[in-house]
Amino acid sequence: MKQENRNSSIFVFGTRAVIEAVNSGRELEKVYIQKGLKNELVHELQRTLNEFKVPFLFVPAEKINKVAGYRNHQGVAAILSSVSYQNIENILPRVFEEGRTPLLLVLDRITDVRNFGAICRSAECMGVDAVIIPSRGAAQISSDAIKTSAGALHKIAVCRSENLKATLTFLKESGLQIVSCTEKSEKNCYECDLTVPTALILGSEEDGISEEYLKRSDVSVKIPLRGEIGSLNVSVAAGIILYEAQRQRIGS
């Protein structure tokens, strides 16, 4: 297996090397496959990635050449994950069995690694049981994200979801209320009961929470603002809404 450390990420290059990495149990952040590659080994790679639910992208040759440099990459490059992902289906029952009230954080397309790291730091400090992210369209958990999280990413459970809609359905069926945090809401966060089992959704800074997830929410809330700027940085918003949840729970 050929591994190289480039720009704080550890890469594995080569089709067979990536297949072996997956089969040996190594966690991969994502895999880049050069567009247009068609051979049996590449098909085997895709089958393996689908079986183990590893996200992959088809990218131009220039993208792989950029990360691989002069190395023989065979059109395939994979980023090794810096954390071990967990399954929310295993975590949630354990939280209930321990007699605790679940508090989960669902991140919809948070792509900035420093925002992501800062959010996870606040989540760990505020007792969040798990952070759920989509397999695609989420920030890479790199050394920068871990550094910004002050090591929280090694302490808090991070769950990667292939289908956030299905995950939200599972959470609702498990007895959690789904609360979307958006400045478009008319309800202030302190008016919502966050002492019950809750999953909070935060959206991307560019366009907020996806409409399909808003529709699946039980309630939406906002953080009341008094200044002229109409929104907060998402990591700051996360800290505030998580503090409100803990304030309610400590006082209840």
C-alpha positions in Angstrom: 0.0 0.0 0.0 1.5 3.3 -1.0 0.8 6.2 1.5 1.9 9.8 1.2 1.3 12.7 3.5 0.4 15.8 1.5 -1.1 19.0 3.0 -2.0 17.4 6.3 -3.9 14.5 4.7 -2.7 10.9 4.2 -3.3 9.6 0.7 -3.3 6.1 -0.7 -2.6 5.8 -4.4 -3.4 3.0 -6.8 -6.5 0.9 -7.5 -5.4 -2.3 -5.8 -3.9 -0.4 -2.9 -7.2 1.3 -2.2 -9.1 -2.0 -2.4 -6.7 -3.5 0.1 -7.1 -0.6 2.4 -10.8 -0.9 2.5 -10.8 -4.7 2.9 -8.2 -4.4 5.7 -10.6 -2.2 7.7 -8.9 1.1 7.1 -11.3 4.0 7.3 -11.3 6.2 4.2 -12.6 9.8 4.2 -13.3 9.7 0.4 -11.9 8.2 -2.8 -11.2 10.0 -6.0 -11.5 8.0 -9.2 -10.5 9.5 -12.6 -13.3 10.0 -15.0 -13.5 7.6 -17.9 -11.6 4.8 -16.2 -13.2 1.5 -17.3 -11.6 -1.8 -16.4 -12.4 -4.8 -14.3 -10.2 -3.6 -11.4 -11.9 -0.2 -11.3 -15.3 -2.0 -11.3 -14.1 -4.2 -8.4 -13.1 -1.0 -6.6 -16.5 0.5 -7.0 -18.2 -2.6 -5.8 -16.0 -2.6 -2.7 -16.6 1.0 -2.0 -20.3 0.6 -2.3 -20.3 -2.5 -0.1 -18.4 -0.7 2.7 -20.3 2.6 2.1 -17.2 4.6 1.4 -18.0 7.9 -0.5 -16.2 8.3 -3.9 -16.1 10.9 -6.6 -15.3 10.8 -10.3 -12.9 13.7 -10.9 -10.8 15.0 -13.8 -7.3 13.6 -14.2 -5.9 17.0 -13.2 -7.4 16.6 -9.7 -5.6 13.3 -9.0 -2.4 14.5 -10.7 -2.4 17.5 -8.4 -2.6 15.4 -5.2 -0.4 12.6 -6.5 2.3 14.6 -8.1 4.7 12.3 -10.0 3.5 9.2 -8.2 1.9 6.2 -10.1 -1.7 6.6 -9.0 -3.4 4.6 -11.8 -6.2 7.1 -11.7 -7.2 6.4 -8.1 -6.4 8.3 -4.9 -7.9 7.9 -1.4 -7.8 10.0 1.7 -7.4 8.0 5.0 -9.7 9.2 7.7 -8.3 10.7 10.8 -11.2 9.4 13.0 -13.2 6.2 13.3 -16.8 6.7 12.2 -19.6 5.2 14.3 -23.2 4.2 13.6 -26.0 6.2 15.1 -28.1 3.0 15.0 -25.7 1.7 17.7 -25.2 4.8 19.7 -28.8 5.9 20.2 -30.1 2.7 21.9 -27.1 2.8 24.2 -27.9 6.4 25.3 -31.4 5.4 26.1 -30.2 2.3 28.0 -28.0 4.5 30.1 -31.0 6.5 31.2 -29.8 9.7 29.4 -31.8 12.1 27.2 -30.2 12.1 23.7 -28.9 15.3 22.2 -27.6 14.9 18.7 -26.3 17.4 16.1 -27.0 17.0 12.4 -24.8 19.0 10.1 -26.2 19.7 6.6 -23.3 20.5 4.2 -20.9 22.2 6.6 -17.8 22.3 4.3 -15.4 24.6 6.1 -13.0 22.4 8.1 -12.5 25.1 10.8 -16.2 25.7 11.2 -16.7 21.9 11.5 -13.9 21.6 14.0 -15.2 24.5 16.1 -18.7 23.0 16.1 -17.4 19.6 17.3 -15.5 21.3 20.1 -18.7 23.0 21.3 -20.6 19.8 20.8 -18.2 17.8 23.0 -18.2 20.5 25.7 -22.0 20.6 25.8 -22.4 16.9 26.1 -23.7 16.1 22.6 -24.0 12.3 22.1 -23.1 12.3 18.4 -22.5 14.5 15.4 -24.1 13.3 12.2 -22.8 14.3 8.8 -23.6 13.3 5.2 -21.2 11.0 3.4 -20.9 13.6 0.6 -20.8 17.4 0.8 -19.3 17.6 4.2 -16.0 19.0 5.5 -13.1 16.6 5.4 -12.0 15.6 8.8 -8.4 16.6 8.4 -5.7 17.5 10.9 -6.9 21.2 10.6 -10.4 20.1 11.7 -9.0 18.1 14.5 -6.7 21.0 15.6 -9.6 23.5 15.5 -11.7 21.1 17.6 -9.0 21.0 20.3 -9.0 17.2 20.0 -12.8 16.9 20.5 -13.0 14.9 17.2 -11.1 12.1 19.0 -13.6 12.2 21.9 -17.1 12.7 20.3 -18.9 10.2 18.2 -19.0 11.2 14.5 -21.5 9.3 12.3 -21.5 9.4 8.5 -24.9 9.0 6.9 -25.4 7.8 3.3 -28.9 9.2 3.4 -29.7 12.0 5.8 -33.5 11.8 5.0 -33.5 8.1 6.1 -31.4 9.0 9.2 -33.8 11.7 10.2 -36.7 9.3 9.8 -34.9 6.8 12.0 -34.3 9.5 14.7 -38.0 10.5 14.6 -39.1 6.9 14.9 -36.7 6.5 17.8 -38.6 9.2 19.7 -36.4 12.3 19.0 -37.8 15.7 18.0 -36.1 17.2 15.0 -35.3 20.9 15.5 -34.0 23.0 12.6 -32.0 26.1 13.5 -32.6 28.8 10.9 -32.9 32.6 11.0 -36.0 32.3 8.9 -38.0 30.8 11.8 -40.4 32.9 13.8 -39.9 31.0 17.0 -37.0 31.8 19.3 -34.8 29.0 20.5 -35.6 29.5 24.2 -39.3 29.0 23.3 -38.6 25.4 22.3 -38.4 22.6 24.8 -35.0 21.1 24.3 -35.1 18.9 27.5 -36.7 16.1 25.5 -34.7 13.8 23.2 -33.6 16.1 20.4 -31.7 16.2 17.2 -30.6 19.8 16.2 -30.0 20.5 12.5 -27.6 23.2 11.3 -27.2 24.1 7.7 -24.5 25.5 5.4 -23.5 29.2 5.6 -24.4 29.8 2.0 -28.0 28.6 1.9 -28.8 27.2 5.3 -30.7 23.9 5.8 -32.0 22.1 2.8 -35.7 22.4 2.2 -36.2 18.6 2.3 -34.8 18.5 5.8 -36.8 21.5 6.9 -39.9 19.6 5.9 -38.9 16.7 8.0 -38.4 18.9 11.1 -40.9 19.0 14.0 -40.1 22.6 14.7 -37.7 25.3 13.5 -36.1 27.9 15.8 -33.9 31.0 15.5 -31.4 32.7 17.7 -32.8 36.2 18.5 -30.4 38.9 17.2 -30.4 42.6 18.0 -27.8 43.9 15.6 -28.0 44.9 12.0 -26.3 41.8 10.6 -28.9 39.1 10.1 -27.0 35.9 10.7 -24.2 34.3 12.7 -21.3 32.2 11.7 -22.5 28.6 11.9 -20.0 27.5 14.5 -21.0 30.5 16.7 -24.7 29.6 16.2 -24.0 26.0 17.1 -22.4 27.1 20.4 -25.4 29.3 21.3 -28.1 26.7 20.5 -26.2 24.0 22.3 -25.7 26.2 25.4 -29.5 26.9 25.4 -30.1 23.1 25.3 -27.8 22.6 28.3 -29.3 25.6 30.1 -32.7 24.1 29.9 -31.6 20.6 30.9 -29.6 21.8 33.9 -32.5 23.9 35.1 -35.1 21.2 34.5 
